[in-house]
Amino acid sequence: MSQEAILQKITEYDTIVIHRHMRPDPDAIGSQVGLAEILRASFPEKTIYHVGGEVGDLDFLATMQEIPDETYQEALVIVTDTANAPRISDERYTLGKELIKIDHHPNDEPYGDLIWVNDQASSCSEMIAQFCFAHESLKMTDNAARLLYAGIVGDTGRFLYPATTDQTFMTAGRLRCYDFDASKLNRTLQQVPLKVARLSGFVYSNLEVDKTGAAKVILTKELLAKFGVQDGETSGLVPLPGDVEEVLAWALFVEQPEGYYRVRIRSKGPIINEIAKRHHGGGHPLASGANAKDLTEVDTIYQEILAACTTYRAQGNK
């Protein structure tokens, strides 16, 4: 789907409601509210909403609006940064007249009337920024630039991940020209509460690493309670094993109150999103999420990561 078709559809509606995925990260909020800010500035006669419930400790970026069901009548709904429909935050996204999907994850589960997916983009925020810069009728604002810059920084791991391209840097550079405190924003995105910092020590001390480079750490409900940390606060722990030289691919298993495990998988080379797909998840080739119903499935996932690392090594990669 072309960007022009997306823009044309936007011009046709007086009311637009923008959603993103559950448990938002900076890219989810950045792309969602960044797009909302751009559309408000570009089309002041339209009514633009961004919805999706609480955002946790990312409320320094933006907070969500509350709207009644009637708002969706004759409205265009846009969903950003969400690969599959069950992950969309606020199921009322189905109440709109038409639905647009804008995303940078592999399009394994298409949904919506119009779809714009670029799985080569570093982030959905990068896509939204480039969408704005490519069309004279769209106006970037200082706050939109702040939000989109935060989304890019978040999804690229501060420009360290392989999805970072020359286009990513150029887009971030253009956003940086707007009036917001990028240094403060970077610090806020990076810093963690003391309790999470202390849990980081546990992650490093208890990281299990196989000779192939496959690694894992399990955070139980009891452990989280001991450190006073909620599941939503563990996202900052996910990149930590990647700092270890011997680690090639890894998973963080976080036990949920219901007893199952939320799984975050990352890799420096082996493809791991196929593993995630086999376990009620998905994502990017080197960054994915999944779920494990019990410790048996936790071990199954780890064995699959180990096999992926073994194959990667056997192919001559280091």
Beta strands, then each sheet from edge to edge (+ up, - down):
strand 1: 15-19
strand 2: 47-50
strand 3: 76-80
strand 4: 98-103
strand 5: 114-117
strand 6: 208-209
strand 7: 214-219
strand 8: 249-255
strand 9: 261-267
strand 10: 282-283
strand 11: 287-292
sheet 1: 2+ 1+ 3+ 4+ 5+
sheet 2: 6+ 7- 8- 9+ 11- 10+
end
